[in-house]
Amino acid sequence: MKRTTIAAAFAALVITVGCATTVSLPDRLDKFVEKTEKEYKNYSEEDWKKSREEYDALVAEMKENYDSYTTAEKVRTMQAMGKYGSMALGSEISGVSEELGDVLEQLPKTINDMIDQIDTASLRKSVEGIKTGIEGIVESIDTARLRKSIEGLTQNIDTAKLRQKLEAVVKILSGEE
């Protein structure tokens, strides 16, 4: 009877100690990263959100207790965090790549639709209208009167005075005055 009691007490002690022992953060982080590594390629946005929340909680706990870890635990923790970070980054890059691929697949259709929208007949009519308008403007210019106005303009300018002023400006700019 004594043996049975001792065995039962020992079993209870083992169970109690086993339940009371917590798994260390580096071990939990390693398990979390291993699980993520197995499943992340099939993660939805919601899965990544939950994963990041769990990861953020583990990182917060790590920051609180960082000084209590051994060097080996710190190294394991940093390795696990790096591994998780690279998976998360790879997933983000993959998502952007897929979106860019979708855009690039649609681009030829969009360009072709734009090309189809160009009305060459209307464009030709518009160009002809502009050409006709410019020809009309050119024809309406009284070149004889324009020439006479330009000659009058040059005759009414005091070129001697202009030359004097320009020479003074040149001297000032060249440092002679």
Phi and psi in degrees as GROMACS dihedral restraints (atoms count N, CA, C in turn):
[ dihedral_restraints ]
;  ai    aj    ak    al  type     phi  dphi    fc
    3     4     5     6     1   -61.0    20    10
    4     5     6     7     1   -40.7    20    10
    6     7     8     9     1   -63.0    20    10
    7     8     9    10     1   -41.9    20    10
    9    10    11    12     1   -64.3    20    10
   10    11    12    13     1   -41.0    20    10
   12    13    14    15     1   -65.8    20    10
   13    14    15    16     1   -43.8    20    10
   15    16    17    18     1   -65.1    20    10
   16    17    18    19     1   -43.3    20    10
   18    19    20    21     1   -63.5    20    10
   19    20    21    22     1   -41.0    20    10
   21    22    23    24     1   -66.6    20    10
   22    23    24    25     1   -41.9    20    10
   24    25    26    27     1   -64.8    20    10
   25    26    27    28     1   -41.3    20    10
   27    28    29    30     1   -64.1    20    10
   28    29    30    31     1   -43.0    20    10
   30    31    32    33     1   -61.9    20    10
   31    32    33    34     1   -42.0    20    10
   33    34    35    36     1   -64.0    20    10
   34    35    36    37     1   -39.9    20    10
   36    37    38    39     1   -64.0    20    10
   37    38    39    40     1   -44.4    20    10
   39    40    41    42     1   -62.2    20    10
   40    41    42    43     1   -43.7    20    10
   42    43    44    45     1   -64.7    20    10
   43    44    45    46     1   -43.9    20    10
   45    46    47    48     1   -63.2    20    10
   46    47    48    49     1   -46.4    20    10
   48    49    50    51     1   -65.5    20    10
   49    50    51    52     1   -41.2    20    10
   51    52    53    54     1   -61.3    20    10
   52    53    54    55     1   -40.4    20    10
   54    55    56    57     1   -73.9    20    10
   55    56    57    58     1   -33.5    20    10
   57    58    59    60     1   -76.7    20    10
   58    59    60    61     1   -24.4    20    10
   60    61    62    63     1   -73.3    20    10
   61    62    63    64     1   126.5    20    10
   63    64    65    66     1   -98.3    20    10
   64    65    66    67     1   151.6    20    10
   66    67    68    69     1   -78.5    20    10
   67    68    69    70     1   133.7    20    10
   69    70    71    72     1   -65.0    20    10
   70    71    72    73     1   155.5    20    10
   72    73    74    75     1   -59.4    20    10
   73    74    75    76     1   -45.8    20    10
   75    76    77    78     1   -57.1    20    10
   76    77    78    79     1   -37.4    20    10
   78    79    80    81     1   -67.5    20    10
   79    80    81    82     1   -43.7    20    10
   81    82    83    84     1   -65.0    20    10
   82    83    84    85     1   -39.3    20    10
   84    85    86    87     1   -65.9    20    10
   85    86    87    88     1   -41.8    20    10
   87    88    89    90     1   -59.9    20    10
   88    89    90    91     1   -45.6    20    10
   90    91    92    93     1   -64.0    20    10
   91    92    93    94     1   -41.1    20    10
   93    94    95    96     1   -60.8    20    10
   94    95    96    97     1   -45.9    20    10
   96    97    98    99     1   -68.0    20    10
   97    98    99   100     1   -39.1    20    10
   99   100   101   102     1   -61.7    20    10
  100   101   102   103     1   -44.1    20    10
  102   103   104   105     1   -62.6    20    10
  103   104   105   106     1   -45.1    20    10
  105   106   107   108     1   -60.9    20    10
  106   107   108   109     1   -43.2    20    10
  108   109   110   111     1   -61.2    20    10
  109   110   111   112     1   -35.2    20    10
  111   112   113   114     1   -73.4    20    10
  112   113   114   115     1   -30.9    20    10
  114   115   116   117     1  -114.1    20    10
  115   116   117   118     1   -15.0    20    10
  117   118   119   120     1   -62.0    20    10
  118   119   120   121     1   -26.8    20    10
  120   121   122   123     1   -66.5    20    10
  121   122   123   124     1   -18.5    20    10
  123   124   125   126     1  -106.7    20    10
  124   125   126   127     1     9.2    20    10
  126   127   128   129     1   -69.2    20    10
  127   128   129   130     1   138.7    20    10
  129   130   131   132     1   -88.9    20    10
  130   131   132   133     1   176.8    20    10
  132   133   134   135     1   -59.8    20    10
  133   134   135   136     1   -40.0    20    10
  135   136   137   138     1   -65.0    20    10
  136   137   138   139     1   -40.0    20    10
  138   139   140   141     1   -61.9    20    10
  139   140   141   142     1   -42.3    20    10
  141   142   143   144     1   -65.0    20    10
  142   143   144   145     1   -37.9    20    10
  144   145   146   147     1   -61.7    20    10
  145   146   147   148     1   -47.9    20    10
  147   148   149   150     1   -63.4    20    10
  148   149   150   151     1   -41.3    20    10
  150   151   152   153     1   -61.9    20    10
  151   152   153   154     1   -44.5    20    10
  153   154   155   156     1   -65.5    20    10
  154   155   156   157     1   -37.1    20    10
  156   157   158   159     1   -62.6    20    10
  157   158   159   160     1   -45.5    20    10
  159   160   161   162     1   -64.3    20    10
  160   161   162   163     1   -41.9    20    10
  162   163   164   165     1   -63.1    20    10
  163   164   165   166     1   -45.4    20    10
  165   166   167   168     1   -60.0    20    10
  166   167   168   169     1   -38.1    20    10
  168   169   170   171     1   -65.5    20    10
  169   170   171   172     1   -42.6    20    10
  171   172   173   174     1   -64.0    20    10
  172   173   174   175     1   -40.9    20    10
  174   175   176   177     1   -65.5    20    10
  175   176   177   178     1   -40.8    20    10
  177   178   179   180     1   -61.8    20    10
  178   179   180   181     1   -42.8    20    10
  180   181   182   183     1   -64.1    20    10
  181   182   183   184     1   -40.3    20    10
  183   184   185   186     1   -62.2    20    10
  184   185   186   187     1   -42.3    20    10
  186   187   188   189     1   -64.0    20    10
  187   188   189   190     1   -37.7    20    10
  189   190   191   192     1   -65.5    20    10
  190   191   192   193     1   -36.3    20    10
  192   193   194   195     1  -111.5    20    10
  193   194   195   196     1    12.1    20    10
  195   196   197   198     1   -54.1    20    10
  196   197   198   199     1   -42.9    20    10
  198   199   200   201     1   -66.7    20    10
  199   200   201   202     1   -19.9    20    10
  201   202   203   204     1   -85.7    20    10
  202   203   204   205     1    -8.3    20    10
  204   205   206   207     1   -83.1    20    10
  205   206   207   208     1   151.4    20    10
  207   208   209   210     1   -74.9    20    10
  208   209   210   211     1   166.3    20    10
  210   211   212   213     1   -59.3    20    10
  211   212   213   214     1   -40.8    20    10
  213   214   215   216     1   -62.7    20    10
  214   215   216   217     1   -40.8    20    10
  216   217   218   219     1   -67.0    20    10
  217   218   219   220     1   -38.4    20    10
  219   220   221   222     1   -62.9    20    10
  220   221   222   223     1   -42.7    20    10
  222   223   224   225     1   -63.3    20    10
  223   224   225   226     1   -47.0    20    10
  225   226   227   228     1   -59.0    20    10
  226   227   228   229     1   -42.2    20    10
  228   229   230   231     1   -62.9    20    10
  229   230   231   232     1   -46.6    20    10
  231   232   233   234     1   -64.6    20    10
  232   233   234   235     1   -38.4    20    10
  234   235   236   237     1   -63.7    20    10
  235   236   237   238     1   -44.3    20    10
  237   238   239   240     1   -64.2    20    10
  238   239   240   241     1   -41.7    20    10
  240   241   242   243     1   -64.2    20    10
  241   242   243   244     1   -40.7    20    10
  243   244   245   246     1   -63.8    20    10
  244   245   246   247     1   -41.3    20    10
  246   247   248   249     1   -64.2    20    10
  247   248   249   250     1   -44.1    20    10
  249   250   251   252     1   -63.9    20    10
  250   251   252   253     1   -44.6    20    10
  252   253   254   255     1   -58.5    20    10
  253   254   255   256     1   -40.8    20    10
  255   256   257   258     1   -69.0    20    10
  256   257   258   259     1   -34.9    20    10
  258   259   260   261     1   -66.5    20    10
  259   260   261   262     1   -43.9    20    10
  261   262   263   264     1   -64.1    20    10
  262   263   264   265     1   -43.9    20    10
  264   265   266   267     1   -64.2    20    10
  265   266   267   268     1   -43.6    20    10
  267   268   269   270     1   -58.9    20    10
  268   269   270   271     1   -38.9    20    10
  270   271   272   273     1   -66.1    20    10
  271   272   273   274     1   -42.6    20    10
  273   274   275   276     1   -62.9    20    10
  274   275   276   277     1   -45.4    20    10
  276   277   278   279     1   -63.2    20    10
  277   278   279   280     1   -40.6    20    10
  279   280   281   282     1   -62.3    20    10
  280   281   282   283     1   -41.4    20    10
  282   283   284   285     1   -63.8    20    10
  283   284   285   286     1   -43.4    20    10
  285   286   287   288     1   -64.9    20    10
  286   287   288   289     1   -41.1    20    10
  288   289   290   291     1   -61.8    20    10
  289   290   291   292     1   -41.7    20    10
  291   292   293   294     1   -63.9    20    10
  292   293   294   295     1   -43.6    20    10
  294   295   296   297     1   -63.7    20    10
  295   296   297   298     1   -42.7    20    10
  297   298   299   300     1   -63.6    20    10
  298   299   300   301     1   -40.5    20    10
  300   301   302   303     1   -60.2    20    10
  301   302   303   304     1   -41.7    20    10
  303   304   305   306     1   -61.9    20    10
  304   305   306   307     1   -43.5    20    10
  306   307   308   309     1   -63.1    20    10
  307   308   309   310     1   -46.3    20    10
  309   310   311   312     1   -64.8    20    10
  310   311   312   313     1   -32.4    20    10
  312   313   314   315     1   -66.9    20    10
  313   314   315   316     1   -35.2    20    10
  315   316   317   318     1   -82.7    20    10
  316   317   318   319     1   -18.6    20    10
  318   319   320   321     1   -58.1    20    10
  319   320   321   322     1   -48.2    20    10
  321   322   323   324     1   -58.5    20    10
  322   323   324   325     1   -40.4    20    10
  324   325   326   327     1   -63.6    20    10
  325   326   327   328     1   -42.6    20    10
  327   328   329   330     1   -62.7    20    10
  328   329   330   331     1   -44.9    20    10
  330   331   332   333     1   -63.3    20    10
  331   332   333   334     1   -44.1    20    10
  333   334   335   336     1   -62.6    20    10
  334   335   336   337     1   -37.9    20    10
  336   337   338   339     1   -63.5    20    10
  337   338   339   340     1   -40.7    20    10
  339   340   341   342     1   -64.5    20    10
  340   341   342   343     1   -41.6    20    10
  342   343   344   345     1   -61.8    20    10
  343   344   345   346     1   -41.8    20    10
  345   346   347   348     1   -63.0    20    10
  346   347   348   349     1   -27.7    20    10
  348   349   350   351     1   -77.4    20    10
  349   350   351   352     1   -14.9    20    10
  351   352   353   354     1   -73.9    20    10
  352   353   354   355     1   121.6    20    10
  354   355   356   357     1   -98.8    20    10
  355   356   357   358     1    96.0    20    10
  357   358   359   360     1   -64.4    20    10
  358   359   360   361     1   -32.8    20    10
  360   361   362   363     1   -64.7    20    10
  361   362   363   364     1   -44.5    20    10
  363   364   365   366     1   -66.6    20    10
  364   365   366   367     1   -39.3    20    10
  366   367   368   369     1   -62.2    20    10
  367   368   369   370     1   -44.1    20    10
  369   370   371   372     1   -61.6    20    10
  370   371   372   373     1   -43.0    20    10
  372   373   374   375     1   -61.3    20    10
  373   374   375   376     1   -42.9    20    10
  375   376   377   378     1   -63.4    20    10
  376   377   378   379     1   -44.5    20    10
  378   379   380   381     1   -62.7    20    10
  379   380   381   382     1   -42.9    20    10
  381   382   383   384     1   -62.1    20    10
  382   383   384   385     1   -40.5    20    10
  384   385   386   387     1   -62.7    20    10
  385   386   387   388     1   -43.0    20    10
  387   388   389   390     1   -63.9    20    10
  388   389   390   391     1   -45.2    20    10
  390   391   392   393     1   -59.2    20    10
  391   392   393   394     1   -46.8    20    10
  393   394   395   396     1   -61.6    20    10
  394   395   396   397     1   -42.0    20    10
  396   397   398   399     1   -61.4    20    10
  397   398   399   400     1   -44.7    20    10
  399   400   401   402     1   -64.6    20    10
  400   401   402   403     1   -42.7    20    10
  402   403   404   405     1   -60.7    20    10
  403   404   405   406     1   -40.1    20    10
  405   406   407   408     1   -63.7    20    10
  406   407   408   409     1   -40.9    20    10
  408   409   410   411     1   -64.4    20    10
  409   410   411   412     1   -46.5    20    10
  411   412   413   414     1   -61.6    20    10
  412   413   414   415     1   -43.3    20    10
  414   415   416   417     1   -66.3    20    10
  415   416   417   418     1   -30.1    20    10
  417   418   419   420     1   -80.2    20    10
  418   419   420   421     1   -10.0    20    10
  420   421   422   423     1   -74.4    20    10
  421   422   423   424     1   125.9    20    10
  423   424   425   426     1   -85.6    20    10
  424   425   426   427     1    93.7    20    10
  426   427   428   429     1   -63.6    20    10
  427   428   429   430     1   -35.1    20    10
  429   430   431   432     1   -64.9    20    10
  430   431   432   433     1   -44.5    20    10
  432   433   434   435     1   -66.9    20    10
  433   434   435   436     1   -40.8    20    10
  435   436   437   438     1   -60.7    20    10
  436   437   438   439     1   -46.0    20    10
  438   439   440   441     1   -59.8    20    10
  439   440   441   442     1   -45.1    20    10
  441   442   443   444     1   -63.0    20    10
  442   443   444   445     1   -39.7    20    10
  444   445   446   447     1   -65.4    20    10
  445   446   447   448     1   -40.3    20    10
  447   448   449   450     1   -66.6    20    10
  448   449   450   451     1   -42.7    20    10
  450   451   452   453     1   -62.2    20    10
  451   452   453   454     1   -41.6    20    10
  453   454   455   456     1   -64.0    20    10
  454   455   456   457     1   -38.7    20    10
  456   457   458   459     1   -61.8    20    10
  457   458   459   460     1   -47.9    20    10
  459   460   461   462     1   -68.2    20    10
  460   461   462   463     1   -30.8    20    10
  462   463   464   465     1   -73.7    20    10
  463   464   465   466     1   -28.4    20    10
  465   466   467   468     1   -87.5    20    10
  466   467   468   469     1    -5.9    20    10
  468   469   470   471     1   -86.8    20    10
  469   470   471   472     1   131.5    20    10
  471   472   473   474     1   -78.9    20    10
  472   473   474   475     1    89.0    20    10
  474   475   476   477     1   -66.3    20    10
  475   476   477   478     1   -31.8    20    10
  477   478   479   480     1   -65.1    20    10
  478   479   480   481     1   -45.9    20    10
  480   481   482   483     1   -64.4    20    10
  481   482   483   484     1   -41.7    20    10
  483   484   485   486     1   -60.1    20    10
  484   485   486   487     1   -45.2    20    10
  486   487   488   489     1   -59.8    20    10
  487   488   489   490     1   -44.5    20    10
  489   490   491   492     1   -58.7    20    10
  490   491   492   493     1   -47.5    20    10
  492   493   494   495     1   -63.6    20    10
  493   494   495   496     1   -41.7    20    10
  495   496   497   498     1   -65.9    20    10
  496   497   498   499     1   -39.7    20    10
  498   499   500   501     1   -64.0    20    10
  499   500   501   502     1   -38.5    20    10
  501   502   503   504     1   -64.8    20    10
  502   503   504   505     1   -41.0    20    10
  504   505   506   507     1   -63.2    20    10
  505   506   507   508     1   -43.3    20    10
  507   508   509   510     1   -61.4    20    10
  508   509   510   511     1   -41.8    20    10
  510   511   512   513     1   -63.9    20    10
  511   512   513   514     1   -41.7    20    10
  513   514   515   516     1   -64.0    20    10
  514   515   516   517     1   -44.1    20    10
  516   517   518   519     1   -68.9    20    10
  517   518   519   520     1   -31.8    20    10
  519   520   521   522     1   -85.8    20    10
  520   521   522   523     1    -5.4    20    10
  522   523   524   525     1    86.6    20    10
  523   524   525   526     1    10.7    20    10
  525   526   527   528     1   -76.3    20    10
  526   527   528   529     1   -22.4    20    10
